[in-house]
């Protein structure tokens, strides 16, 4: 219906295993602020722009509903979907994280938050859970059993993680400045793989820097991809103070690109979404 779908390279097609993740991006970008149900056919069409087959799209909807984020309503022979209150809260929190990420980092007082917590080698699942959750919270580990963050306000989050994993009795935390022994930059290099992160940022810049969507469908496609790719960085980037980052840090350029493109493409993407939903309402 309407304009032809944008051409999607095989390299950039979203795999079926990512259909649910992409669905959440679409819902957060286009459905969250409207508060209106969305027909299955609209969501299937939008996901189809990314190479997701109808069967996989419907499975993603079913899984998301089973997790409590969506609820369905049958109208005659058709089905439409609405966000549940928990789903709205989840996407609202996600939107705040995505759209605020990369803004001014502010001044740093030079203080570090250090968390000491060790898990025996025999408890591999627990070790993996601890590492995953602390990494997502922006912590790095310069040496086994020690985790650091340049954001001391994350202490409550770290406390919640170790308590949830039953490690609070073994854990200890400190807030302090770096001392005279050793090298602070070397500690940072051991705690985080900034080179790999910078490559991700450079890939983002290469992908979206010269992208110029023309039609409404292309703009919606570009905007969705932009947000979907950017939403990963809050979980990858520890948001270190500028003075701890390599010179000419590409993360700053990537953030400027994201925010400028999001503002530029938003009107056209939202307009095309309204067109799609309007056509489905009239069907």
N, C-alpha and C positions, 0 to 999 in steps of 0.2 A: 504494500500500500504506500502511496506517496512516493517520495524520493527514494532512489536506489540506496541500498545499504553501502556503507563505506567498505572498500576492499581491505581485508585483514590478512596480513602475511601469516604463513604457517608458524613462523618463529614467534609471533606475537599473539597467536590465538590462546585463549584461556582454556586450560584443560578442564575436563569434566569434573575433576576432583576440586577445582577452584570455583565451581559454579555457585556454591553457597556463599563463598566469600565475596564474589562479584555481586551477587544478589543483595547482600547487605550494603555494599557500596551504593548500588542503585537506589535502594530504599532510603538510605541516609541522605543522599544527595537530592533526590527528587520527591520522595513521598513524605518524609518526616515533617517538613514544614507546611504541608498542605492539610493533613488530617483527614484526607478522603480515601476511601477504599480504592484499590487498583485491581483492574481485571487481570485474570491469569494471562489472557492473550496479549496484553500490553507488556507484561513482564517477560513473557516468552519471546516476544518480538525484540525487545531491547537486549536480552541475553543472547539472542541469536546473532546480533551484530558482532559478537565476540567468538563465533564459531561454536557456541553451545547448542546442542541439539535440543529439540523440544522435550524429549524424554528426560534428559539430564536437568533441564530447567524445572520441569514439574517435580522431579525428585528433590531438587534443592528447596523448592517451596514446601514440600511435605516435611523435609528434615527440619527446616527452620520453624515450621509450625509445631512440630513435635518437641522442639526445644523450648517452646513457649514464647517465641518472639512475634509470631504471626497468628492470626485467627482467620478462618475462612467463612464466607457467607455465600450460600447458593441463591441465585436469583434466576428462576426458571431453569434453563439448562446450562447456565453460565455460573462461574465462581469468581468472586472478588475477595481481595485480601486486605486486612487492616492490621496495623501494628498494635500489639497488646501494650498495656502500660509498662511492663518490664522491657519490652522491645523498644518503646519510645525512649525510656531512660538509657538503655544501652547505646542507642544510636546518638542520643543527645550528648552523652559523655564522650562517645567516639568523635563526634563532630567537633566538640570543643578541643579535644586533643589534636586532631588533624589540622584544624584551621589556626590554632594558636602556635603550633609547632613551627620553629624556625623564626619566630619573632625575636625581638631584642632580648639577648641573654642577660643583660644587666651586669652590674659590677659584681665581682667575686671578692669575698673577704679573705681568701687564702686558706680557709678552713676545710678540712676533710672529715667526712663521716667514715669511720672504719667499723666494720662488723667482723667479729671473729666467731666462726662457727664451722665445726668439722663434722663430717659424716663418715663412718667406717666404710672401707672399700666394699665390704660385704653387702651394704645396703645401696646397691647401684640405682635402683629406681628412686629412692629418696634423694640421693646425690644429684640425679638428673633433674628432679623436680626443683630442688633448691637452686641449682645453677640456672635453669630456665627462667624461673620466676625472678631471681635477683638480676639476671641479665636484662630481662624485660623492664625491670624497674630502674635500669641505668647503672647498675653496679658492675664493676670490673674486678677481676681477681689477679693481683700481681704475684701472689704466691699461694699455695694450697692452704685452705682454711681461712684466708683473709680476703675480705671484700671491701672495696672502697667506692665512694661517690663524692664528687665535688659539690653536691647539693645536700646540705645538712638537713633540709626539710624532709628528706626521704626517710628519716629515722622511723617515723610511725609506720610507713609502708613496709620497711624492713622488719619491724617488730611484728606486724600482722602476718608476714610471710613465715617467719620462724615459728610463731605460735601456731599457725595453721598446720605446719608440718611437724609439730610436736618437738621442736628443737630449742624452744625458748630457755630451757634450763641450762643448756650447754652454751648458749650464745652470749656474747659480750659486745658492747659497742662503745666507741670513743669518738669524740669530736675534738680535733686538734689541728694545728698547723704542721707542715712538714718540718722535720728537724734538720740538723747539720750533716747527718750521716747519709751517704748515698746521694742519688740524683733524682729529683722529682720527675723530670722528663722521662728518665729510664723507667721509673715506676709506671708512668702512664703507658709507655710503650708495651710493657709486660701485661698490663691489665686489659688493654683494648687493642684490637687489630684495626687501627685507624686507616691503614692503607687499603684494606678490603672495603671498609665503609666508604672511603673516598672514591673508589672505583664504582661503587653503587651510585653515588651521587653523580659522577661523571656520565654514567650510562643514562641516568634520568635526564640530565642536561642534553645529551646527544639525542635522546628520543623525542623530547618535547620542545627543545629550543627553536627548531626551525619548522615545527609543525604548523600548518596553516589550513585548518578545515574551512570549507566553503559552504556546503549545504547545511541545513538544520540537522540532518542525520549525522553528518560528519562532526559537527560541533558537539552534539550530545555524546557521540562515541569518544571524541577526544577528551571531553570534560570528565567522563566516567573513568577513562584510563588514567588521566592525570591524578584524580583523587585516589583511585585504587592503588596506584604505584606509590603515591606519597604517604598513604596511611601506614606503610610498612616502617617508615623511618623513625617514628617515635619509639618503636621497639628496638631499633638497631643503633640509634645514636644516643650516647650517654649524655649529650648536651654539655660537654666540657666547656669551661671558661675559655674565652678566645686566646688568652696567653698560653694555654696548654695545648693548643691546636697547631698543626703544621702551618707554615706560611701559605697564604693564598688558599685557604681552606675552601674546597669546592662546595661544601655543605651550605655556605652562606649564599653562593651564587644560585644553588639549586632552590633554596628557600625563596629567594627573590623571584626566580622563574615561576615557581609554583603559585605564589600569591598573585603575581601579575597575570598569568595565564588564567587562573581561576576567575579573577575579576573580568577579564576580557571575554572569556567564553561563556560565563554563566548566563547572561541574558538569552543568547541564542539556544543554549542547551535547554534552559527552562521553557522557552517558547516551543521548542520541538516536542518536549515532554507533554506540554499542554495540548499540542496538536494530536499526539498519539492517544492520550487519554480521552480527548474530545471525540475522536473518531470512534473509539471503542464504546463510549457512552451512547453515540448515535446508532451504533450497529444493532 
